[in-house]
Amino acid sequence: MPQPQTSATISLMSDSLSLNQTRKIAHLARLDLSEQNLQKYASQLSHILEYFDQLGQLDTNGVAETAQVTGLENITRPDQTGTRTLDASAALNQAVQSHDNYIVVPEILTNRASGN
């Protein structure tokens, strides 16, 4: 059953994306794009949305829903603990630095907004 479209969805699909819309998408994706690339991606994204609009107009009544078409299935096994395990106290004793039963490691991710 097709999903109801909001007016925002319809306006995106019927018109090309504006540079401001593309700039917002780039910002949300944390992409720093030049004006030339913004124009390029606005055009490319507009073509993609037009294609989705065409797909949305197809009659899919009677077509079974599919998640994948290869017939492959995940092969899983139950989790098993090995005989060579390291208990928490031994791990903490080997750590360079620990605090309140946690291993302290150097920070590798920073918060861009705060500049840290």
C-alpha positions as CSV (number, residue, x, y, z in Angstrom):
1,M,0.0,0.0,0.0
2,P,1.5,3.4,-1.0
3,Q,2.4,5.7,1.8
4,P,0.6,9.1,1.9
5,Q,2.7,11.9,0.7
6,T,3.0,15.1,2.6
7,S,3.0,18.4,0.7
8,A,6.8,18.7,1.5
9,T,7.4,15.4,-0.2
10,I,5.3,16.3,-3.2
11,S,7.1,19.6,-3.7
12,L,10.5,17.9,-3.5
13,M,9.5,15.4,-6.1
14,S,7.8,17.7,-8.5
15,D,10.5,20.4,-8.6
16,S,14.2,20.5,-8.7
17,L,16.0,20.9,-5.4
18,S,17.1,24.5,-4.7
19,L,20.6,25.4,-3.7
20,N,19.4,26.1,-0.2
21,Q,17.8,22.7,0.1
22,T,21.0,21.1,-1.2
23,R,23.0,23.2,1.2
24,K,20.9,22.0,4.1
25,I,21.2,18.3,3.0
26,A,25.0,18.8,2.7
27,H,25.1,20.4,6.2
28,L,23.1,17.4,7.7
29,A,25.5,15.0,6.0
30,R,28.4,17.1,7.4
31,L,29.7,17.8,3.9
32,D,31.6,21.0,3.1
33,L,30.7,21.7,-0.5
34,S,31.8,24.4,-2.8
35,E,29.2,26.4,-4.7
36,Q,30.1,24.5,-7.9
37,N,29.6,21.2,-6.2
38,L,26.3,22.4,-4.6
39,Q,25.0,23.1,-8.1
40,K,26.2,19.8,-9.3
41,Y,24.7,17.8,-6.4
42,A,21.4,19.8,-6.6
43,S,21.0,18.6,-10.2
44,Q,22.0,15.0,-9.4
45,L,19.8,14.8,-6.3
46,S,16.9,16.2,-8.3
47,H,17.3,13.5,-10.9
48,I,17.3,10.9,-8.2
49,L,14.1,12.3,-6.7
50,E,12.5,12.4,-10.2
51,Y,13.4,8.7,-10.6
52,F,11.8,7.9,-7.2
53,D,8.7,9.8,-8.3
54,Q,8.6,7.6,-11.4
55,L,9.0,4.4,-9.3
56,G,6.2,5.6,-7.0
57,Q,3.8,5.8,-10.0
58,L,4.3,2.1,-10.9
59,D,1.4,-0.3,-10.3
60,T,2.8,-2.8,-7.8
61,N,-0.5,-4.5,-7.0
62,G,0.0,-8.2,-6.9
63,V,3.8,-7.9,-6.5
64,A,5.1,-9.6,-3.4
65,E,7.1,-7.5,-0.9
66,T,10.7,-8.5,-0.9
67,A,13.7,-7.6,1.4
68,Q,16.2,-9.3,-0.8
69,V,16.1,-11.5,-3.9
70,T,19.0,-13.9,-3.6
71,G,17.4,-16.4,-1.3
72,L,20.5,-16.3,1.0
73,E,19.9,-16.5,4.7
74,N,22.1,-15.5,7.6
75,I,24.0,-18.4,9.2
76,T,24.5,-17.8,12.8
77,R,25.7,-19.8,15.7
78,P,25.1,-19.4,19.4
79,D,27.7,-17.2,21.2
80,Q,30.3,-19.4,23.0
81,T,32.7,-18.3,25.6
82,G,36.2,-19.7,25.1
83,T,38.4,-21.3,27.7
84,R,41.0,-18.6,27.3
85,T,39.1,-15.6,28.8
86,L,40.4,-12.6,30.7
87,D,38.5,-11.6,33.8
88,A,37.8,-7.9,34.5
89,S,40.4,-7.5,37.3
90,A,43.1,-9.0,35.1
91,A,42.2,-6.7,32.3
92,L,42.2,-3.7,34.6
93,N,45.6,-4.7,36.0
94,Q,47.1,-4.8,32.5
95,A,45.6,-1.4,31.5
96,V,47.9,1.6,31.3
97,Q,45.3,3.7,33.1
98,S,42.0,2.8,34.7
99,H,39.3,4.6,36.7
100,D,36.3,3.1,38.7
101,N,36.6,-0.3,37.0
102,Y,36.9,1.2,33.5
103,I,39.9,1.3,31.2
104,V,40.9,4.9,30.3
105,V,41.9,5.3,26.7
106,P,43.0,8.5,24.7
107,E,40.1,10.5,23.2
108,I,39.9,10.0,19.4
109,L,36.6,11.7,18.6
110,T,35.9,15.4,19.2
111,N,32.8,17.5,19.3
112,R,33.1,19.9,16.4
113,A,30.4,22.2,17.8
114,S,32.4,22.9,21.0
115,G,35.8,22.8,19.3
116,N,37.1,20.1,21.6
